[in-house]
Amino acid sequence: MSAGADAGAGVDDGLAGFDTTIHAPIRLRVCALLDAAGEAEFGLVQKQLGLSASVLSKHVTVLMDAGYVEQRKAVRDTRQRVWLRLTARGRDAYRGHLAALRAIVGPSDPPAAP
């Protein structure tokens, strides 16, 4: 079960999988980017999302503390670089959160005209 999955437990089956850790807009965007990319350098994530290093670092720390993101450090071009990626747990939590959001908003097709 994900860190925030119990937020709506017992209230509505549409909230199963809803994860308050991921739901914060910046963390949701980080997860979306990492889910699509597989792995991305910290600086690239920062640039793509238009965030300062300190803001991104704070949100990545929350995701790492939840076990959703891991980092890999390596030296490239004589500078230490940090790459981020979703863990298996993070990918499951992110995709579960997306499913919960879809359940909350309902079908994406507009209702048929009478």
C-alpha positions as CSV (number, residue, x, y, z in Angstrom):
1,M,0.0,0.0,0.0
2,S,1.4,3.4,-0.9
3,A,2.2,6.1,1.7
4,G,-1.0,8.1,1.2
5,A,-3.3,5.3,-0.1
6,D,-5.2,5.1,3.2
7,A,-6.3,8.8,2.8
8,G,-9.6,7.8,1.4
9,A,-9.8,4.2,2.6
10,G,-13.4,3.2,3.3
11,V,-14.8,6.5,2.0
12,D,-15.2,5.7,-1.7
13,D,-13.7,2.9,-3.8
14,G,-12.8,5.6,-6.3
15,L,-10.1,6.8,-3.9
16,A,-8.4,3.4,-3.7
17,G,-4.8,4.2,-4.8
18,F,-5.1,7.9,-4.2
19,D,-1.7,8.9,-2.8
20,T,-1.3,12.3,-1.0
21,T,2.5,12.0,-1.3
22,I,2.3,12.0,-5.1
23,H,-0.7,14.3,-5.4
24,A,1.2,17.5,-4.7
25,P,1.5,19.1,-8.1
26,I,5.3,19.3,-8.3
27,R,5.7,15.7,-7.1
28,L,3.0,14.5,-9.6
29,R,5.0,16.3,-12.4
30,V,8.2,14.7,-11.2
31,C,6.7,11.2,-11.2
32,A,5.1,11.8,-14.6
33,L,8.4,12.8,-16.1
34,L,10.3,9.9,-14.5
35,D,7.6,7.4,-15.5
36,A,8.0,8.6,-19.1
37,A,11.8,8.9,-19.2
38,G,12.8,5.9,-17.0
39,E,15.7,7.9,-15.6
40,A,16.6,11.6,-15.9
41,E,19.4,13.8,-14.7
42,F,18.5,16.1,-11.8
43,G,19.4,19.2,-13.9
44,L,17.2,18.0,-16.8
45,V,14.2,17.5,-14.4
46,Q,14.8,20.9,-12.9
47,K,14.9,22.5,-16.4
48,Q,11.9,20.6,-17.7
49,L,9.8,21.6,-14.7
50,G,11.1,25.1,-14.4
51,L,12.0,24.7,-10.8
52,S,14.9,25.9,-8.6
53,A,17.3,23.3,-7.4
54,S,16.2,23.7,-3.8
55,V,12.5,23.3,-4.6
56,L,13.1,20.2,-6.7
57,S,15.4,18.8,-4.0
58,K,12.8,19.2,-1.3
59,H,10.2,17.4,-3.4
60,V,12.6,14.6,-4.4
61,T,13.5,14.1,-0.8
62,V,9.8,13.5,0.1
63,L,9.5,11.0,-2.8
64,M,12.7,9.3,-1.7
65,D,11.6,9.1,1.9
66,A,8.4,7.4,0.7
67,G,10.5,4.9,-1.3
68,Y,9.2,6.2,-4.6
69,V,12.3,7.7,-6.1
70,E,15.9,6.7,-6.0
71,Q,19.0,8.5,-7.1
72,R,22.2,7.4,-8.7
73,K,25.3,9.6,-8.4
74,A,28.2,9.5,-10.8
75,V,31.0,11.7,-12.1
76,R,30.5,13.0,-15.6
77,D,32.7,15.6,-17.3
78,T,34.6,16.0,-14.0
79,R,31.4,17.0,-12.1
80,Q,29.2,14.9,-9.9
81,R,25.8,14.3,-11.5
82,V,22.6,12.9,-10.0
83,W,20.1,10.8,-11.9
84,L,16.6,10.2,-10.6
85,R,14.3,7.3,-11.3
86,L,11.1,5.8,-10.0
87,T,11.4,2.7,-7.9
88,A,9.1,-0.2,-8.7
89,R,7.1,0.9,-5.6
90,G,7.0,4.5,-6.9
91,R,5.9,3.4,-10.4
92,D,3.1,1.3,-8.9
93,A,2.1,4.2,-6.6
94,Y,2.1,6.7,-9.4
95,R,0.1,4.6,-11.7
96,G,-2.4,3.7,-8.9
97,H,-2.7,7.4,-8.2
98,L,-3.5,8.1,-11.9
99,A,-6.1,5.4,-11.8
100,A,-7.7,6.9,-8.7
101,L,-7.8,10.3,-10.3
102,R,-9.5,8.8,-13.4
103,A,-12.0,7.1,-11.1
104,I,-12.7,10.4,-9.3
105,V,-13.3,12.4,-12.5
106,G,-15.2,9.7,-14.3
107,P,-15.1,8.7,-17.9
108,S,-13.2,10.9,-20.3
109,D,-15.9,10.6,-23.0
110,P,-18.5,13.4,-22.9
111,P,-22.0,12.3,-22.5
112,A,-23.9,11.5,-25.6
113,A,-26.4,14.2,-26.7
114,P,-30.0,13.2,-26.4
